[in-house]
């Protein structure tokens, strides 16, 4: 019915219709009241972007249990969410949005129907009962969270320039809605080879935008994220400029002193304004940033919803950067690549993470707009991460896990690790506790370390010295480079950063997804790392929030969020800055594994938050100041991460108003009460 080389395939078997996401290898199944005879139909019938569609005739369809359901009008407005209840709809055109395995839309044409899903203690399927036999179009969109194809290219900048537009082939819709991460499919892989080979299944966008830059690896790597988001063609030129199909051109030099500064400024600017314009689209939720900015723009954001990308850019470029800067989300990290073909295979993963790219030796941005730094080659500065194609590839096969499924191995770790873990663990809404995780402890013998690393542990910490020869276990030395395969997801090793970093890199190359090398880490700090990780924090932020004193650096896909909270919520962070001993300003963020999730709207309901919705990666100031008593009460709630005057609160003891005042006095005396997220790190470039 549909080819298996397409992102989505449909297969009917009697009264059953299987919808298969061929990219993600996931299937969603519908059942009908009788045999189905699907007919391929145009995807243009759907208001929402879908990869493929069929139509069927039936008087009843049963949707899978666990599916998230919304009923939308013909115009796309949400008219009902149906969690286990009975609800009837009068005759009309409707969409039922189904989220499970892949994104599905059932379109009913001039039909009346009833949704029935009786609430029970367990998952219950939902049945759609039609008043009479109806024709239903079923459209499906792949989640597309991994590469669906591979482009081969020779070691020539001209080949990279020609291939770059095809990296945007996974973007599902060329409107402002692409600022939602679910509409930005993973770019295809890039592999080095003898000749340029682009699969026929890939298409290059035609958005009316062209980027003109020198045909060098340095320039092409730098503009790649902007070209990806704008769906731009790329042509060689001496002076970098943005060209629109209406004849308008704008020099990159107007937006920054270097190509890198200008590119990242344009990307953040356009992306953020798209996220405001989309308020007039599929999801009408308004956010704190919208309320703060929209009234000062030279246009009404929803009025640009139907405009082409060049038309939108003409308006966006009139907006002063200073108006937007307090509300722009941070990038999860900044990637530094070598200006050579050596690093071309990293590019699709960096575009998927939606991060800025610079090349070694290029001018750094004057102000940081990224939480972390990442490097493709040594030396890796303290606090930064070593980029690895292997780490990204391993991450594709490491879906988020629940607390109950987590398996942790601690080798050579002291006894107070569990007390520290318990102190900072934030309960999940479904009641999941850290006690549900499996935590095994043992001495760091060669056999125990090798067994833990080669077993399906999700996190392995080895408290044993590392030298140039390897990990010095209690009964011998284990060289990580001699391991054939590493099955552990996260590795944590201890030793001088040069040797420990080399060992960590070897573990990631052999199978680990990510890891950290620390010069030293106390069992208390390790407990804090585990507590934050099990609470649902991204791995790198779990380490930063541990507040241990030793130097460290990362390897692999460390911005990923290994543990998923049952309700899909993100981990909130309150950053508190004292302006006087009894007056404290509040900034609120909600951090997730938002590299590839840039553009997600996250919610936080609190009496201290003026507007619950915000973009992931933002840290937004709230209008009211808090007293020291209010700060102590807020921190005692223990349902978020709290950073008071630059110090992450670890809940080792109850924080009193007097403690808050003492913190304020120290910060004010030292002049260090500036806003600093506990997620921020600094690095020193070699």
N, C-alpha and C positions, 0 to 999 in steps of 0.2 A: 504493500500500500504506500509506504514511504521508504526511501532508501536508508539503509543503516549508515551511510556516510553523511547523512544530514544530522543536524544537532538533535532533532526529535524524530522519533519513528512511532507509527501507530500500527497496532496489530489486533485484529478481531478474532475471537474464538467463541462462536455461539453467542451467548448473551453477555460476553465479557469483552471489554475494550481495554487493552494495555497501552499506556502512553509511556514510551521509553525515552529517557534523556540519555542519548548515546554518548555525549561528552562526559557526563558524570556517572554513567552506568547505574542509573536509578530508574525505577518503574513505579507508576501510579496506575491503579486498576479501578475501572468503573464496571458496574454490573447493571444490566437492564432487565426489564420484565420479559423480554423475548429476544430472539436472535437479532443481531445487529449487522447492517450492511453499510459500512462507512464509505463515504465518497469524498475524495480530495476536493477541497475548496480553497479559494484565494484567502491569503492572510489579510488582504485589504478589507475584508468584512469586519475586522476587529478594530475597536477604538484603541486597544492596547497592543503593544508590540508582541508578536508571536513568531516563532520560527516556522511553524507548519500548522495546518488545520484540516479537519475532516468534519463532515456533518453526518448525523444519524437520525433516524426516526424512532421514537419510543414514547410510551406513556408513563415510564418511570425509570429513574436512574438512581443508583445508590453510590454515594461518594465514600471514599475510604475514611476509616476512623483516624483520628489524630490530625485530620486536615484542618487548616485554618480557612474559614469561609467568610466572604463578604458578598453581599448582594449589591449590585450597582445599577443605576438607571442607564438608559440609552446614552445619556450624556457623560456617564462615568462617575456620577456622584454616588457615594455610599448611602444606601437606604436602609441597610440592616446588616448586623453581624449576628450570626446564628450559632451560638455555642449550646447545643443540646436543648433546643426548644422547638415548638411547632409554630410556624408563621406562614400566612397565606399572602399571595400577591395577586392583584388584579391584572387583567389582560394588558399586555404591553411588551416592550422590548427591554430585556434585562441581560445583565452579565452576572454570573456567579464566579467569583474569583476564588480559586482553590490553590493553597500553598502546601504542597507535600511532594517531595521528590523532585518535581520541577514546577514551574509556574504555569497554571492552567486557567483558561477562561471558558466557561460555558455560555454561549450566547443563545438566548431564547428569542425567537421571532414571533411577535404577536401571540403570546401564550400567557395563560393564567396557570399558576402552580402553587403548591404548598411544600414547604420544607419541613421535614419531620426528623427530629433527632431527640429521642427521649433521654433525659439525663439519667445516668447510672453511675455506679462507683468506678467503672472502668471506661475505656474509650468506646464510643458509640458511633457507628456509621450514620451519615445523614442521607435521607432519601428525598429525592425530588419527585413529587407526584403531580403530573400534569392533568389539567381538567379534561383534555382530550389528546389524542396522539399529536405530538409536536415534532417539528424538525429542530434539532439542536446542533449548533456548530461548536466543535471542541477545538480550541486553539491552545497550543503549548509552546512554552519558551524554555530552553535549556537554562539551568542555573549558570552553566558555562564558567565554572570556577577553576578550570584547568585548561591548558592548551588543547585545541581541537585539531591542530594541524602543525606542520613544520615547514618553515622556509629555509632552504639551503642557499648559501651565498659565498662567493669568493672573498678573499681578503682585499677588497677594494672599496674605498669610500663611496664610489658611484653606485655600487651594488647596494650598500646600506641605504643610500638616499632613495633608491628605487623601491627598496623593500619596506621602508618605514611606513608609508601610508597603509599598507596591508595589515600592520599591527593593530589598526583600529577596526578591523573587520568584525570583531566580536561585539562592538557596541551596537545595541539593539535598536536604538532610535536616535536620530540626529535632531533632537529638540533639547530644550533645557532640562528635560526629564533625565537626560544621561548623567546629570549630577547625582542621581541616585546610584549607588554602587551596583544594585541588582541589574541595571541596564548596561553595565560596562563588563562585557564578557572578557575572559582572560585572553590576552594576545597570543597568537601562535608562537611556537618556539622558533628561535633562530639557531641554525647550525652552520658551522664553517664547512665549506666544500669547494669543489673545483669550479662550479658554475652556478649562476643564479637560477633557482627553481622555485617558483611560487605555485602552490597547488591551485587547480582550477576552482576549487570550492571557495577560495578566498576572493573577496572583492575589495576594491579601494573605494573609500567614500567620495562623494561629490558634494561638498558642502559650500563651495565657492570661496574657500580660504586657501591661500598659498603662503608658505613661509620661504623666504629667500635667504640663504646663508652660504658661507663658504663650504665647499665640498671637502670637508675634513672630518676625521673621526671626532675631534674635539667639538666642533660646532654641531655636528649631527647628533651626538650623544646629548649635548646640552639642550637642544630644542625638542628632542624626542617626546618628552611628556606633554608639551604644549601642542605639538603636531598631532599626537594621539588624541587628545581631548577635543581639539577643534576639527579633527578629520581633515587635516590640511595636506595638500600636495606640497612637495618640497623641490625647489629648484636652486641651482647654484648661482651665487652672486657674491660680490666682494663685500658689500655693505648689507648687514642683516636688516630685513624689513618684513612687515606683515602686509600682504596684498589681498584685497577683496575683489570679488568679481564685478563690483559696481565701479571699479576703477580707483577706489581709494587705497592709498598706501600710508603706512606709518612706520617710521624707523624704530627699531628696537632701542636705539640710543635714547629715545624720549622716556624710557621706563627704567633705565639703570645705567650705571657706569660701565658695566661689562655685559656680555651676552648672557651670562648666567644670571646676573641680577635682574636683567630685563625679562628674561624668559620666566623665571619663577614669579616675578611681580605680575606679569600678564596672566599666568596660569591661575594664581590665587584670585586675582581680580575677576576674571571671567567666570571661574568656577563658583565663586561666592555669589555673584550677581545672578547666575543661572539658578542657584538654590533659592533666591528670593523670587524670581520670576515664576518658578514652578509652583508657587503658592496658588496660582490660578489653574493648576492641572490636576493630576490624579489624586493627590493627597493635599487637602487644603489647610492643613495644620499651620498655624503661624508660630513663629519662634521669637525668642527674646531679641535676636539679631534683627529680625524683620521689623519688630516694633521700634527698635532704636534707629534704624537706618532709612526705612522706606520713605518716610515723610520728607527727607532731605534730598532724595534723588530727583534728577531732572525729568523723570518719567514715573508712571505708575506701573510697578512691576508686572502685574497680571496682563496689562495691555500689550506686553511684548511676547506673550506666550506663543502666539501663532506666527511670530516673525521668523524669518530665516536667520541663520547664524550670522551672515554679514550684516543684516539689518540690526540684529541684537548688538553685535560688536560696535557698530557705529554709535549706538547709545551708550554702551558700556565705557567706551574710551573717553567719553565726556565726563565721567565720574572721577572726582578727585580721590586719589589713593588714601589721603589722610582721613576721609570720611569713613572708609571701610576698615582701616587698619586695627582699631581696637576689637573688632568682632571677627576677624579672619581666623579660621581654624589652623592649628599647627599641623605641619607635616609630621608624620611619624618618624621619619629620618631623612637625612640627605645622603645620597650615594655619591661616592668619589670613585671614578673609573680611570683607567689608563687610556690615553688617547691613541688606542691601537686596536686592531681586530681581536686581540686576546679576550676582551671583555664583552664582545657583542652578544654572547649567549645569555648574559645577565639581563639584558635590556628588557625582554618581555616581562620578566618578574618584577622589575622596578616600575614599569608602566602599570602593571596590575596593582602594585602597592601605592601607586599614584604619588610618587615622591620626586623631588627635584634631583637632577643629575648634574654634577660638575666633573671636571677632569682634573687630574693631578697637576698642581702648579697654577691652576686658574685662581683668580681673585675670589676670595670668600665673600659671602654676603655680609654687609656691614652690620646687620642685626639678624640674629638667629630666628628662623621661622620653622625650625625642626627640633624635635625632642632629642634625637640621637643623630650620630654620624655613622656612616658605614663605608668600608673601604674594600676594594677588590684585591689589594695586595698589602704585604707587610711594608713597614711596621704599622700595626694597628694601635692608635692611641688609647690611653686609658678611657674607659667609659664608652668606647665605640665598639662596633661589631665588624667582624670579617665576613664579607659577602661570599657566598658560595652557591654555585648552580646546584650542587648536590644537596645542600640544605633546603633550597627551594623545592627541588624535585621530591625530596623525602616528605616535605610538608604537604605536597599534593595528596599523599596517601595517608595523612594523619588527620582525620576529621576530629572536630572538637569532642571532648569527652565529658561525662558526668562525674561528680565526686565519687559516686559509688563504684565506678569502674576504674578509678585511679589506683595504680600500683607504684609504690615508691620504695626504693632501696637506699638505705643509709649505711655506709660502710665506714666504721671508725668514728662515729658521731657520739658526742656526750649526751647525758640523760636529760638536760633541760630543754632540748629541742622541742619536745611536745608541749611543754608549758608555754613557750614563746609562740608556737603555732596556734594554740588555743586562744591566746590573748588577742590576736589580731584577726582571727577568722571571722568573716562576716556571713551570717546565716543566709542561706538561699530561701526564697519565698516558699519553696515546696517543703521546707523543713530539712533539707539535706545538711548533714553535719560532717565535719572533717573526720569524725570517728568512723564514717562509712568507708573511707579510703583504706586500702591495705598498705601498711607501712612495715617493711621488714628491715631488721638491723643485724649487722654482722661485723666481725673483724675484717679489715682489708687485706685478706690473703690473696695471693695471685689467683687461686681458683675462684674465690668469692667475687673478686672484681671482674674477672673474665666472664663468669656465669651471669652476673648482674647486667653487664653491658651487652651480652649476647641474648639475654632473655627479653621478654616483652614488658619490661618495666617502663613506665611513663616518665619517671624521673629517677636518676641515679646520681648520688653524691658520694665521691670518694675522698675521704679525709686521710690522705697519704701524700708524702712529699713527692714532688716531680723534679727530676733532673733531666739532663740531656739524654740519659739512657732510657727514661720512661718513668712509670709510676712505681715508687719504692714501697712495695707492700711489706707486710710484717715478715714474710718468708721468701722474698725475692723481688725481682723487678719485672714489670709487665710493660712492654713497648706497645703502645696503641697502634703503631704502624704495622704490627704483625697480626692484628685481628683481621680475619677474613670478612666479618660482618658484624655490625652493631645494630641491635634491634631496639635498644633503649631510645625513647623519644627525646629526652632532655638529659644532657650530661653536665655535671658540675665537678670541676677538679680544682686542686689547690697547689700553688707553687709560684716561683718567680714568673712574671707574666710572659717572658720570652719562652721559657720551657713549657709552662702550663698552656700558653696559647697555642704552641705547636701541637701539643698533645690533644687539645680540644679540637683543633682544625682536623686532625687525623680522625677523630671520632665522628665528626660531622661528615667527612668525606665517605666514611664507611657505613653510614646509615642513620646517625642521629639527625634530628631535625634542627636542633638548636642547643646552645649550652653557654656556660659561663666559666671563665678561668679567673680565680681570685688569688691574690697574693696570700691572703689569710681571711678566714671567716669563722666567727665564733658559732657555737651550736645555737646560741640565742638568735643571732642574726639569720642563720639558716632556717630556724623555726619561723621567723618572720617572713622569709621568702616563701616558704611552703604555705603559710597561712594566707598570704595574699594570693598566691597562685591558685589554691583551692577555692578561694572566694570568687574567682572569676577574673582576675587581673591578667593582662598580657605579661609574658615572662619577664621582659626587660624591666617593666615597671615594678614587678614583684621584687626584683633585686634592688632597684633604686629605693623603693619604699622601705627596705629592710634597714637602711641607715647604718650599714656596717662601715668601719673605718678603712679597711684595706682597699687597695687598688684592684680593679677588675676590668676585664674586657669580655666581649661576647663573640659568638660565632653562630652563623646560620640565621634562620628566620625568627629572630627573637622578639619581633613585634607581634607575633601571632598570639592568640588567646587560647591556650590548650584546653581550659575547662570552661564549659558553657553553663551559664545559669539557666535553670529550668524554664524560667519565664522569658528568656532572651534578653533580660535587662543588662545594662552595663554597670560598671562599678563607679559610683559617684566619688568625687573628691572635693573637699572644702579646703580652700587656701585662705588662711586668715592672716591679716596684716594689722599690726597694732599701730594706731596713729596717736594714741595716748594710753596711759596705764589702764584706763577703763573704757576705751573706745577702740573697736576693732572692725576693719572693713572685711568684706567677704567676697571671694571669687569662687565660682562653682564650675566644675568641669565634670564630664562623664567620659571615662576612658574605656576603650575596648580595644580589640585587635583591629584598629580602624585603618590600617594601611590600605588594604583593599576595600575597606568599608568607608572611605572618605565620601562624605555626602549623606551618611546616615543621620537621621534625626533621632536624638535620644531624649528620654523624658526623665525628669526628677521632680517629684512632688514634695514640697517642703514649705513650711511657713516662712522660710528665709529666702525662697526663690520666687522672683517676681513673675516669671513665665516658665512653665515646666519644660517646654521643648527647646532644644538647641542642637546645633550641628556637633557631631562627634569631633573631638579635638579642639573645641573652643574652651576657653577659661574666661568666664564673663563676670564682671563686677556686678554685685547686687546693690540696690539703692540704699538699703538701711545698714547702719552700723549696729554692732552688737556690744552689749556690756560684757564684762568679764564673767558675770554669773551666767549670762546667756551662752557664752562660748563654752563654759564648763558643762552646761546642760546639753548643748549640742553634741559635744565630743562624747559625752556619756551615753548617747544613743547607740554608738558603735555600729551604725549601719552604713558607714562610708569610710573613706580614707581622709584623715584630717592632717593638715600641714599648718602648724602655728609658727609664724615668723621663721620659716625655712626649715623647721624640724618636724619630721613625720612622727605623729603620736603613736606609740607602740602599745598603749594600754597596759603597761606593766603595773600601774597603780592608778587609782582614781585621780583625775585631774581636778583640782579645786580652783575656785576663783582667785585665790592667792597665788597659785602656780601660774595662772594666766597673766596676772599682773607682773609677776617676776619675769616671765618671758618677755612681756612688753617692755619692761624697763631695760633688760639686757639688750634687746634689739634696738631700742631707741638710743641707748647710750653708744652702741656700736655703729649706729647708722645702717643697720642691716635688715630693716623691716620691709624691704621691697617685696614685690610680688614674685614668688618663685614657686612654681608647681613642684610638688614632690616628684613629678615625673621627669623633670628636667635633668639633664646631665651636661657636663662640659667635657671637652676633650682637648688634648694638646697635640696638635699635628706635628709630626716629626719633620 
